[in-house]
Amino acid sequence: MWIQFPIIALVLLFLWLWLATACLRIKAVRRGELSLQAVNFVLKDQMAERTRLYGNSYDNQYQQPVLFICLLALLHIESVAGTGWYLLAFIFVAARYWHCYEHIRSTNIKRRTMAFALSSLSLFGGWLAWFASMTFTG
């Protein structure tokens, strides 16, 4: 079924951000730039900007993407498929990758907001389409 591909793409993004964040924090602790206590209690104000940005981007992956995966699970349970759903999923995943890039590399707030808006519109559009299909087609 088509649903596994967008989920795999998101899991790869989660994994990459987790590894990058962990490596940055470990390096900072080894260099003496960050205390273990700061890592343990996630004291972001004591972390270097790059480390903080990666951590924040990783944290963001547990907001919209969780709602997206729930939507995909519902579509899977109901055996819903179609080009429109696949396109919507592709747009959402691409927007999340774009948002991640803007968050940690570019730090361009205007483009980051555009990426967030695109992922939000595709996510909530998907939920509205699902609700409408359940309401009007039974």
C-alpha positions as CSV (number, residue, x, y, z in Angstrom):
1,M,0.0,0.0,0.0
2,W,1.1,3.5,-0.8
3,I,0.9,4.8,2.8
4,Q,4.2,3.3,4.0
5,F,6.2,5.6,1.7
6,P,5.4,8.9,3.3
7,I,5.7,7.4,6.7
8,I,9.2,6.0,5.9
9,A,10.2,9.4,4.6
10,L,9.2,11.0,7.8
11,V,10.8,8.4,10.0
12,L,14.1,8.9,8.0
13,L,13.8,12.6,8.8
14,F,13.2,11.9,12.5
15,L,16.2,9.5,12.6
16,W,18.5,11.9,10.9
17,L,17.5,14.8,13.2
18,W,17.9,12.6,16.2
19,L,21.4,11.4,15.2
20,A,22.5,15.0,14.3
21,T,21.2,16.4,17.6
22,A,22.8,13.6,19.6
23,C,26.2,14.0,17.8
24,L,26.2,17.8,18.3
25,R,25.4,17.4,22.0
26,I,28.0,14.7,22.6
27,K,30.6,16.8,20.8
28,A,29.7,19.9,22.9
29,V,30.0,17.9,26.2
30,R,33.3,16.4,25.1
31,R,34.7,19.8,24.3
32,G,33.5,21.1,27.7
33,E,31.1,23.6,26.0
34,L,28.0,21.9,27.6
35,S,27.4,20.2,30.9
36,L,25.8,16.8,31.2
37,Q,23.2,18.5,33.4
38,A,22.3,20.9,30.6
39,V,21.8,17.9,28.3
40,N,19.9,15.9,31.0
41,F,17.5,18.7,31.7
42,V,17.4,20.0,28.1
43,L,18.6,23.4,29.2
44,K,18.5,24.9,25.7
45,D,19.7,28.3,26.8
46,Q,23.1,26.8,27.6
47,M,23.4,25.1,24.2
48,A,25.1,26.6,21.2
49,E,22.7,28.0,18.6
50,R,23.2,25.2,16.1
51,T,22.7,22.5,18.7
52,R,19.6,24.2,19.9
53,L,18.2,24.6,16.4
54,Y,18.7,20.9,15.6
55,G,17.0,20.0,18.9
56,N,14.1,22.3,18.3
57,S,13.6,20.9,14.8
58,Y,13.6,17.4,16.2
59,D,11.0,18.4,18.8
60,N,8.9,19.9,15.9
61,Q,8.6,16.4,14.4
62,Y,6.3,15.4,17.2
63,Q,3.6,17.9,16.4
64,Q,2.2,18.0,12.9
65,P,3.7,14.7,11.7
66,V,1.9,12.8,14.5
67,L,-1.4,14.1,13.3
68,F,-0.4,13.2,9.7
69,I,0.5,9.7,10.7
70,C,-2.8,9.3,12.5
71,L,-4.6,10.5,9.3
72,L,-2.6,7.9,7.2
73,A,-3.5,5.2,9.7
74,L,-7.2,6.0,9.3
75,L,-6.9,6.0,5.5
76,H,-5.1,2.6,5.7
77,I,-7.8,1.1,8.0
78,E,-10.5,2.2,5.6
79,S,-8.5,1.1,2.5
80,V,-8.6,4.6,1.1
81,A,-6.3,5.3,-1.8
82,G,-6.0,7.6,-4.8
83,T,-3.8,10.0,-6.6
84,G,-5.1,12.9,-4.6
85,W,-4.2,11.4,-1.2
86,Y,-0.8,10.4,-2.5
87,L,-0.2,13.9,-3.8
88,L,-1.4,15.4,-0.5
89,A,1.0,13.1,1.4
90,F,3.9,14.0,-0.9
91,I,3.3,17.7,-0.4
92,F,3.1,17.3,3.4
93,V,6.4,15.3,3.6
94,A,8.2,17.6,1.2
95,A,7.0,20.7,3.2
96,R,8.3,19.0,6.4
97,Y,11.8,18.5,4.8
98,W,11.7,22.1,3.6
99,H,10.7,23.4,7.0
100,C,13.5,21.3,8.6
101,Y,16.1,22.8,6.2
102,E,14.9,26.3,6.8
103,H,14.9,25.7,10.5
104,I,18.5,24.4,10.9
105,R,20.4,25.6,7.9
106,S,18.9,28.7,6.3
107,T,17.1,30.3,9.3
108,N,15.1,32.3,6.9
109,I,11.9,33.0,8.9
110,K,9.8,34.0,5.8
111,R,10.6,30.7,3.9
112,R,10.3,28.7,7.1
113,T,6.8,30.2,7.7
114,M,5.9,29.4,4.1
115,A,7.0,25.8,4.5
116,F,5.0,25.5,7.8
117,A,2.0,27.0,6.1
118,L,2.2,24.5,3.2
119,S,2.5,21.6,5.6
120,S,-0.4,22.9,7.7
121,L,-2.7,23.4,4.7
122,S,-2.0,20.0,3.4
123,L,-2.4,18.4,6.8
124,F,-5.7,20.1,7.7
125,G,-6.9,19.8,4.1
126,G,-6.4,16.1,4.4
127,W,-8.3,15.9,7.7
128,L,-11.1,18.0,6.3
129,A,-11.3,15.8,3.2
130,W,-11.4,12.7,5.4
131,F,-14.2,14.2,7.6
132,A,-16.1,15.2,4.5
133,S,-15.8,11.8,3.0
134,M,-17.0,10.1,6.2
135,T,-19.8,12.6,6.6
136,F,-21.2,12.7,3.1
137,T,-20.5,9.2,1.8
138,G,-21.0,7.3,5.1
